[in-house]
Amino acid sequence: METVSPTTPDRVSVHAPAKPLSQRNWMRTPLYHVLVAGFGFVMLYPILWLFASSFKGRDEIWTNISSLIPQNFTIENYVNGWRGFGGLTFTTFYANSFFYAGAATLLTVLASAVVAYGFARIRFAGRNILFACMLATLMLPVQVQIIPQYIVFSKLGWINTFLPLLLPRIGGQAFFIFMIMQFIRGIPKDLDEAAEMDGCGKGNIFFRIILPQITPALITAAIFSFYWTWEDFLTPLIYLNEPKLYTVSLALRAFSDPSGQTDWGAIFAMSSLSL
């Protein structure tokens, strides 16, 4: 009687397709590195020119426009720029920007984490509908929201304050909510169930178990939120009218004089610092 011994299939290894030999050889050539370095220099040239021009004299900026090396090195533009205008120095504008960006980032990250936890872990009526509405806001242009928001905040008497800039962050932002949700869904639910057996409520589970696990997502959200808020120009322009409340972006715009007396050196110097 013949016995049939089970055969084990050959182990198949899956690897990423190797690059063609000609392509790998091309990437090792000096010409390839020269082209990549040249492309990188072209991309960085506007920033380098801005930084170099901040150390040029007022007349040299446009007479020596193509050079990245100042003929007469000076820091006068930084001194004049920091003096600001209207009796307000750039210390005030930077303080406003740090307050706005810091507070908005804190509110956005915390609120987004709480909302993401609710969508990912808590079952409640209408959850899918609310989640779809939240995702729909990603496709809603900012320009559509400006007029209704301005009317509401104007009726409340909040124009020329930071409240219209910060209060909308209390609900979180759809992009960060969706991103943090993916991190939370990757955490095993067994941890939640074990914590519930030990008597933990939803709040303790969130702060003691979920929050430490999603630290990378929170850091990512904080970095992007701070950067986007620091670069925000339109929202402060709409709601902030007094120069003492200006952020750095609004203060830089105030340096531009329509009559033609713009101090470009000061603008370049303060723009370099704001980067």
Beta strands, then each sheet from edge to edge (+ up, - down):
end
